[in-house]
Amino acid sequence: MKEYGENAGKSGAKLYLTEDEEYVIKTVSKEESEMLSKMAPKYRQHMQGSSLLTVLIGSFGYSKPKEDERRYVVMKNLAPKLDGHYRKYDLKGILLPEKAHNVAFRAEKWSKSDIHGG
């Protein structure tokens, strides 16, 4: 497994990719973990049909003595092995309806042809 970016998201969550890049493992807060648990039945029902949402495989946590519990979510990678020829957007404010007008798009990676015009 390899770490993907030091602080890949605005939240500072750590992201890890499996060696084959088929799965992403993301650290989540206790609040995010609880929210995902509450959403699970409706998410599962929604995913029975066609969807562009990320496929969530599961979530888990673990703790060592004298350490806080660490929580993770495992997701199917939407675009494994693209060799850098893609654009990735980080959507901000999408969980809170009152902040929906404040959604920002931030391009993370561009293909060489985008950068050099070829």
C-alpha positions as CSV (number, residue, x, y, z in Angstrom):
1,M,0.0,0.0,0.0
2,K,1.3,3.5,-0.8
3,E,0.3,6.9,0.7
4,Y,-1.3,9.2,-1.9
5,G,-0.3,12.8,-1.2
6,E,0.6,14.1,2.2
7,N,-2.7,15.8,2.9
8,A,-4.7,14.9,-0.2
9,G,-7.9,16.5,0.9
10,K,-8.9,19.8,2.5
11,S,-9.7,17.9,5.6
12,G,-6.1,16.7,6.0
13,A,-7.3,13.1,5.7
14,K,-4.7,10.6,4.5
15,L,-5.3,8.6,1.4
16,Y,-3.7,5.2,0.6
17,L,-3.8,3.3,-2.6
18,T,-3.4,-0.5,-2.9
19,E,-0.5,-1.6,-5.1
20,D,-2.8,-2.3,-8.0
21,E,-4.6,1.0,-7.4
22,E,-8.0,-0.7,-7.4
23,Y,-8.9,0.5,-3.9
24,V,-8.5,3.7,-1.9
25,I,-8.3,3.7,1.9
26,K,-9.1,7.1,3.5
27,T,-8.8,8.1,7.1
28,V,-12.0,9.6,8.5
29,S,-13.1,11.4,11.6
30,K,-15.4,9.8,14.2
31,E,-18.2,12.2,12.9
32,E,-17.7,11.1,9.3
33,S,-17.7,7.4,10.3
34,E,-20.9,7.9,12.2
35,M,-22.5,9.8,9.2
36,L,-21.5,7.0,6.8
37,S,-23.0,4.4,9.2
38,K,-26.3,6.3,9.2
39,M,-26.3,6.7,5.4
40,A,-25.4,3.1,4.7
41,P,-29.0,1.7,4.2
42,K,-30.0,4.4,1.8
43,Y,-26.6,4.3,0.1
44,R,-26.9,0.5,-0.4
45,Q,-30.4,0.9,-1.8
46,H,-29.2,3.7,-4.2
47,M,-26.3,1.6,-5.4
48,Q,-28.6,-1.2,-6.6
49,G,-29.1,0.9,-9.8
50,S,-26.7,2.9,-11.9
51,S,-24.7,5.5,-10.1
52,L,-21.6,7.6,-10.6
53,L,-21.0,7.5,-6.8
54,T,-17.8,5.9,-5.5
55,V,-18.4,2.3,-4.4
56,L,-17.8,2.1,-0.7
57,I,-16.5,-1.3,0.3
58,G,-16.6,-0.8,4.1
59,S,-15.3,1.0,7.0
60,F,-13.3,-0.1,10.1
61,G,-11.4,1.3,13.0
62,Y,-8.7,0.1,15.3
63,S,-6.9,1.4,18.3
64,K,-3.8,0.6,20.4
65,P,-3.5,1.0,24.1
66,K,-3.0,4.7,25.0
67,E,-3.8,5.8,21.4
68,D,-7.0,7.3,19.9
69,E,-9.0,5.1,17.6
70,R,-8.2,5.4,14.0
71,R,-11.0,5.1,11.5
72,Y,-10.9,4.3,7.8
73,V,-13.2,3.8,4.8
74,V,-12.3,1.5,1.9
75,M,-13.5,2.6,-1.5
76,K,-13.3,1.4,-5.1
77,N,-10.9,3.6,-7.1
78,L,-12.9,5.3,-9.9
79,A,-9.9,5.7,-12.2
80,P,-7.1,3.3,-11.4
81,K,-3.9,3.3,-13.5
82,L,-4.5,6.4,-15.7
83,D,-0.7,7.2,-15.9
84,G,-1.3,10.9,-15.0
85,H,-3.6,11.7,-17.9
86,Y,-6.6,12.9,-16.0
87,R,-8.1,15.8,-14.1
88,K,-9.1,15.4,-10.5
89,Y,-11.4,17.8,-8.7
90,D,-11.8,18.4,-5.0
91,L,-15.4,19.5,-4.3
92,K,-15.8,21.7,-1.3
93,G,-19.0,22.3,0.8
94,I,-21.1,19.6,-0.8
95,L,-22.3,17.9,2.4
96,L,-24.0,21.0,3.8
97,P,-26.9,22.3,1.7
98,E,-26.5,25.8,3.1
99,K,-23.0,25.9,1.7
100,A,-23.9,24.4,-1.7
101,H,-23.4,27.8,-3.3
102,N,-19.9,27.9,-2.0
103,V,-18.7,24.7,-3.9
104,A,-15.2,25.2,-5.3
105,F,-13.4,23.1,-7.9
106,R,-9.6,22.7,-7.7
107,A,-7.7,20.9,-10.5
108,E,-5.1,18.6,-9.0
109,K,-3.4,16.9,-12.0
110,W,-3.4,17.6,-15.7
111,S,-2.1,15.6,-18.6
112,K,1.0,16.8,-20.4
113,S,-1.1,17.8,-23.4
114,D,-3.2,20.1,-21.2
115,I,-0.1,21.8,-19.8
116,H,1.8,22.1,-23.1
117,G,-1.1,22.6,-25.4
118,G,-0.3,19.5,-27.5
